[in-house]
Amino acid sequence: MTIRNESLIKLAAKRFDLSESEQKLLQSISTDGEVIYSAVDEELNDPTRASEWGDIRTLRASLLAWLCTDANASQYFKYRGLRIAGAKIDGSLNLQFVILEFPLVFHRCIFYQNIWLDGAKIRFLDLSGSHIVHACLEAGGIQVENNILLSNDFRISGRVSLLGANIGGTLQCTRGRFDNPDGDALMAQSAEIKGNVLLNDGFHAKGQVWMLGVTIGGNLDCIGGRFESPARYALMAKSATIKDYVYFNKAFANGQVLLSDITIGGSLICDNSRFETHCQETLNAERAEIKGDVSLKNTVHFGGSICFLGVTIGGNLDCSGSKIESFSGVAFVVQRAQIKGTIFLKDGFYSKGLVLLSNVGLGGDLDCGDGNFDNPGADQYALLAESIEIKGVVLLRQNFKASGIVSFYNATVEDGIYIENNISLRDSEPTILDLQFATIRTLSDTKDSWPKEGSLRIYGFSYEIIDQKSPFSSSERLNWIRLQNQKEIFSPQPYEQLAKVLKDSGHTREATEVLIAKHKDIRKYGQLGKLDRFWNRFLDITIAHGYKPHRALWISLFIIGFGTVLFHFGYKYHLIEPSELEAYMAANPEKPESLELENSPSREEGQTEQIPAYPEFFSPTYSLDVFLPIVELHQSNYWLPKASQGSRIFKVDFLLLDVRFGGLLLFYFWVHILLGWIFTSLWVAGFSGLIRRVE
């Protein structure tokens, strides 16, 4: 024993009746560094067997407090610090507001009452392997120059409070167990930690872990940690600021993980983790600002939803292979968010409930390849990407599956949507693909990716290009358009959009077929009145609604030809007579009917009459002249069918009706004129494009 040790023992003996174990402490404290009370049998050194240690390993907390606070006593070990291993501490260790210019180390010790370190200033605090049984570690406002170590089988059945602490190094809780299931397990609200916070590699907390408003100069490392606080917060890190990364890989949380308003200078990595809760949300990162990526690959979320409302992410949001089952009906929410990279919901991603991606600004792609979105129901959304703005592409391929509505309502995709490679929208029941008012550049799809009839919504859908690998013919694309439930709502816009794309791609004929089909479907689904329906059908037959005006020309030629034959036989059988009989007889004196005119008393003796030539009847010219309005070919004005000529067909005396073949020919004469006006107007309007412009 050194003189220094003897002096320390004498000083302590003035105040304490020293036990054998306490004398050992004082004898070794200034020379041996760590004072070890451990037994040779390592199994006996487990603090859970402290009841077997006896008095030889017991130290009074009051003696330890005196050593730390008495200036004369602490000078004996000031530089080495108070280092004790394997001791049982009797009583409450109260070091509130003390200033310790040395480390405080308790390895594999056991405490049965509270440790009070509120407001204390310490160089270094190490409780590695120690147990605090049915008591608390109260260190609110503590200032530690270096690290706090609550690791390597550190256990406490009570709370650890580091509220407002200032730690110059690392807070290490690796393989620590914090057990306070009915309350708070670890509290570090508003703490400032210059280094890392390690809640990893076997860390286990039963009770709430509070990191509200904490500032961490390094990483928050929860790899392999276990957080259990059912129906409450398993980890609360709201408004925290973490300079580097947050790791939650291979972790387990039973309770809500709250990361709202958090600022992370690096990435949030939660791969291969499991989240369970009875709360509304398993993971809430509302308004979080994350400079790097958010990775939730191969994670399992059961009970609540994942919420990224108002989040800002500097990289990707990757949920590849994750499984989310929500009892609330909402599985995954990214709303009013800005994400510079890509959202990955692929490679076996599964959601039971709504996936909501509304009002998101996305700098990369939305990749849902081989994802399964399950929220069945006629009015239930499986994937709702309303008003999303995507710089890249949307990938719904590689066995993408959905039960429910897949909606990109009012979305903007600068590149395109790729719906292809055996997509199972057709096989799912029920599945609706909603692209209403979406604006994209490229549409790429395959027939087997199309939903069932009545399950497509494309009103207001705008696109510039149809991919070359997609069905391109007008008949195929019309079949696609007709997958809409047009009985409930019909709009010509999808037809016009398709026609524009086909025309801009050089497929003019296909574009015309689409526009013609539009009018046919208007007649079928457009709820037209009888007159409008008749007019629609008439225009369809005659000029294909202005897109095939030559039809009217061919019909006109047929009518003219038919009239030629009819008028020829009418003239032959004397059913057509000159309209100006007197002029005709004067011009044709050799004919019997002109004799009466030659002997007419109206002619003066010696007078020589100049008789004009009367046009000969020629049936083709006559038919053409009657048919064409305005045009004068000197036939229709000189020859007319006579109703009184020809054999009688029938007679009705009380109606004074006597119908002969001449009367039928006269009736057709009028019809011929009317058809001429109609069809001449149609093909003129059709060739000029007037009808198409009006519609």
Secondary structure, DSSP 8 states (H G I E B T S, - for coil): --HHHHHHHHHHHTT----HHHHHHHHHTTTSSSEE---SSGGGGSGGGGGGT-GGGEEEHHHHHHHHH-HHHHTTSTTT-EEEES-EEES-EE-TT-EEEEEEEEES-EESS-EE-TT-EEEEEE-TT-EE-S--EE-TT-EESS-EE--SS-EESS-EE-TT-EESS-EE-TT-EEEEEEEEEEE-TT-EESS-EE--SS-EEEEEEE-TT-EESS-EE-TT-EEEEEEEEEEE-TT-EESS-EE-TT-EEEEEEE-TT-EESS-EE-TT-EEE-SSSEEEE-TT-EESS-EE-TT-EEEESEEEEET-EESS-EE-TT-EEEEEEEEEEEEES-EESS-EE--SS-EEEEEEE-TT-EESS-EE-TT-EEE--STT-EEEE-TT-EESSEEEEESS-EEEEEEE-TT-EEEEEEEEESS-TTTTSSSEEEE-TT-EEEEEEE-GGGS--TT-EE-TT-B-SEE-TTS--SHHHHHHHHTTB-TTT---SHHHHHHHHHHHHTT-HHHHHHHHHHHHHHHHHHS---HHHHHHHHHHHHHHGGGT-THHHHHHHHHHHHHHHHHHHHHHHTT-EEESSHHHHHHH-TTSGGGHHHHT-TTS-TT------------HHHHHHHHHSSS---SSTTTEEE-TT-S-EEEEEGGGTEEEEHHHHHHHHHHHHHHHHHHHHHHHHHHHHTHHHHH-
